Amino acid sequence: MRFRTRLLLCGLVLALQPLPAVAQSASGASRTSPPPTLERRDGQHDFDFEIGTWKTHLSRLLHPFTGSTSWAEYEGMSVVRKVWNGRANLVELEASGPGGQLQALSLRLYNPQSRQWSLNFSSSRTGTLSPPSIGEFKDGRGEFFAQESLNGRAILVRFVISVITQDSCRFEQSFSDDGGKTWEVNWIAIDTRVKGESEKAPRDRPAAR
């Protein structure tokens, strides 16, 4: 009887003892706060620098992925207009050279949820919008990516905007047919601002054939 009473008393004492491991774990959990959410910068005015009229010198690789080094050179003008208070803009490009005439436009749209831009390109030759290139600006450089097809083969497209100043900027397009391991540049445009020129559309010209 005494043995049973002592056994019950020991069990009661053990039950009343704190559990250090559990207490420490709970205390540690209460002190640990969730990691802060990464706040992306608001880039809806990233293209404001480009609003206006520009002279364009454009180089285009004629035969991508063939090993060819034949480029066509063009000179022309582009006009960039702000839409939706800067959350979109429209680019109209006209250029000509020995390779013929280019008429193109690019509609750029800002997504306030993802805080990224989509670049939607079309030329007068096709009359349709290409798949959008999606991306953003970081440290004064814009990078945008898309997946398209070339001669029936799926490729990646990279469009880069860099060397941005108040009066000049550089545009470069590259293709990759190996999943982004290597890139071949096929389009380079150097734009220089036309000072004192008001925003106006390029003069109407016959569509490229």
C-alpha positions in Angstrom: 0.0 0.0 0.0 2.8 2.4 0.9 4.7 1.4 -2.3 1.6 2.2 -4.4 1.2 5.6 -2.6 4.8 6.5 -3.3 4.4 5.5 -6.9 1.4 7.7 -7.3 3.2 10.7 -5.6 6.2 10.3 -8.0 4.0 10.3 -11.0 2.2 13.4 -9.8 5.6 15.2 -9.2 6.8 14.3 -12.7 3.6 15.5 -14.3 3.9 18.9 -12.6 7.5 19.4 -13.9 7.8 21.8 -16.9 8.9 20.4 -20.3 12.0 22.5 -21.2 12.2 21.3 -24.8 8.6 22.0 -25.6 8.7 25.4 -23.7 11.9 26.4 -25.6 10.4 25.4 -28.9 7.2 27.3 -28.3 9.2 30.3 -27.1 11.4 30.2 -30.2 8.4 29.9 -32.5 6.9 33.0 -30.9 10.1 34.9 -31.5 10.5 33.8 -35.1 8.7 36.1 -37.5 7.9 35.2 -41.1 10.4 36.4 -43.7 9.4 39.8 -45.2 7.7 39.8 -48.5 9.9 41.0 -51.3 8.5 44.4 -52.4 9.0 44.9 -56.2 9.6 48.4 -57.4 6.8 50.2 -59.2 8.0 50.5 -62.8 5.0 52.0 -64.5 7.0 55.1 -65.5 10.1 53.2 -66.8 9.5 54.2 -70.4 8.9 57.9 -69.6 12.4 58.7 -70.8 11.5 57.6 -74.3 8.5 59.8 -74.9 9.2 61.9 -78.0 10.7 61.7 -81.4 13.9 59.9 -82.2 16.3 59.3 -85.1 17.0 55.6 -85.5 20.0 53.7 -87.0 19.0 50.1 -87.3 21.0 47.0 -88.2 19.2 43.7 -88.9 20.8 40.3 -89.4 19.3 38.9 -92.6 19.6 35.1 -92.0 19.6 34.1 -88.3 21.0 30.7 -87.3 22.7 30.1 -90.6 26.2 31.4 -89.8 25.6 34.3 -92.1 27.1 37.7 -91.2 25.1 39.7 -93.7 23.4 42.7 -92.1 21.0 45.2 -93.5 21.3 48.8 -92.4 18.4 51.3 -92.1 17.9 54.9 -91.2 14.6 56.2 -89.9 12.5 57.8 -87.3 10.4 56.6 -84.3 7.8 58.3 -82.3 6.9 57.2 -78.8 3.6 58.3 -77.2 2.4 57.9 -73.7 -0.9 56.1 -73.1 -2.8 55.6 -69.8 -0.7 58.2 -68.0 2.5 56.2 -68.6 1.2 52.7 -67.9 1.3 52.0 -71.6 3.0 53.6 -74.6 2.9 53.2 -78.4 6.0 53.2 -80.6 5.7 53.9 -84.3 8.8 53.1 -86.4 9.6 53.9 -90.0 13.0 53.2 -91.5 14.4 52.5 -95.0 17.7 51.3 -96.5 19.2 49.0 -99.1 17.2 46.1 -97.6 13.9 47.9 -98.2 11.5 49.7 -96.0 10.4 48.9 -92.4 7.1 50.0 -90.9 6.5 48.7 -87.4 4.9 49.5 -84.1 5.2 48.3 -80.5 2.5 48.5 -77.9 4.0 48.3 -74.4 1.6 47.5 -71.5 2.4 47.7 -67.8 0.9 45.0 -65.4 0.5 46.6 -61.9 0.1 43.2 -60.3 3.3 41.6 -61.5 5.0 45.0 -62.0 6.3 43.9 -65.4 5.9 45.1 -68.9 4.8 43.3 -72.0 6.1 44.4 -75.4 3.8 43.6 -78.3 5.4 44.1 -81.7 3.9 44.2 -85.2 5.0 45.1 -88.6 3.1 46.2 -91.7 4.3 43.0 -93.4 2.3 40.8 -91.0 -0.5 43.0 -89.6 -0.5 40.8 -86.4 1.0 41.1 -83.0 3.9 38.8 -82.1 3.8 36.9 -78.8 4.6 39.5 -76.0 8.0 39.8 -74.5 7.7 40.0 -70.7 10.2 41.7 -68.4 11.2 44.7 -66.4 13.9 47.2 -65.7 16.7 46.7 -63.2 19.5 49.1 -62.6 18.7 51.1 -65.7 18.6 48.1 -68.0 15.5 46.5 -69.4 15.3 42.8 -70.3 12.3 41.1 -71.9 11.8 37.5 -72.9 9.4 35.6 -75.2 9.0 32.3 -76.9 8.3 32.3 -80.6 8.9 30.1 -83.6 11.3 30.6 -86.5 11.0 28.4 -89.6 8.8 26.0 -87.6 11.3 25.7 -84.7 10.6 27.0 -81.2 13.1 29.6 -80.1 13.6 32.1 -77.3 13.7 35.8 -77.9 15.5 38.3 -75.7 15.0 42.1 -76.0 17.4 44.4 -74.2 17.2 48.2 -73.7 20.4 49.6 -72.3 22.9 52.5 -72.4 20.0 54.9 -71.6 20.6 58.6 -71.4 18.3 61.6 -71.7 19.0 61.8 -75.5 20.0 58.3 -76.6 19.4 54.6 -76.0 20.3 51.2 -77.4 17.9 48.3 -78.4 19.1 44.8 -79.0 17.2 41.6 -79.9 18.7 38.1 -79.8 17.5 34.6 -80.6 18.4 31.3 -78.9 17.6 27.9 -80.2 19.2 26.0 -77.4 17.1 27.0 -74.4 19.0 30.2 -73.6 22.5 28.7 -73.4 23.7 30.8 -76.3 22.3 33.9 -78.0 22.7 35.3 -81.5 22.1 39.1 -81.9 19.9 39.9 -84.9 18.6 43.4 -84.3 20.5 46.5 -83.1 19.0 50.0 -83.0 20.6 53.1 -81.7 18.2 56.0 -81.1 19.1 59.6 -80.8 16.5 62.2 -79.6 15.4 64.8 -82.0 15.6 68.0 -80.0 12.9 70.5 -80.4 10.8 68.1 -82.4 7.2 67.8 -81.2 5.5 64.5 -80.8 4.0 63.6 -84.1 3.4 60.5 -86.2 5.7 59.6 -89.1 4.4 60.9 -92.4 2.2 58.5 -94.3 4.2 56.3 -96.7 3.3 53.3 -98.9 3.3 50.1 -96.9 6.3 47.9 -97.3 5.8 45.1 -99.8 
